[in-house]
Amino acid sequence: MKTDKIMDEFSKDTDSTDATNDLKKLRDTLIKNYLLSNCVSANVPLKNFMGEFEKELICRALRVSGGSQRIASFILGLKPTTLNEKIKKFKIRETRKIRSQEDLKYFLKDISTSLR
């Protein structure tokens, strides 16, 4: 199953404990930077910020899944119908698809590098 291949690629390069800790650090950094940015310069409404963040997560999940909404919904922990509604809401037309295992490895390496 395609989902198993994707999960295998994630687990090869990333320990789940490390990934969870990295995610917590990134969340804290994101919160601090958002608040600092709004204190120093023009305010970005939280609704706009979260909407763009959610849209980017969906686009990347679709890319990793090769454009499969079913697999992307699994990655994001959403029901496929919920993901489809969000795709319509954000007007996500097309995502660049990862076409080969080599592309997938490169993409996952890029993600894991940005988490450090």
Number of C-alpha atoms within 10 A of each C-alpha: 5 11 14 10 11 18 11 11 15 19 12 9 13 14 10 11 9 12 17 12 12 16 14 12 14 15 12 12 12 12 12 11 12 15 14 12 13 13 10 8 8 8 12 13 10 12 9 10 11 12 14 13 12 14 17 14 14 23 21 18 21 24 21 24 23 19 19 16 20 17 21 25 20 15 17 14 10 14 13 17 12 11 19 15 11 15 17 11 11 14 10 14 8 11 15 12 17 18 13 10 12 10 13 20 17 13 16 19 16 11 12 15 9 10 14 11
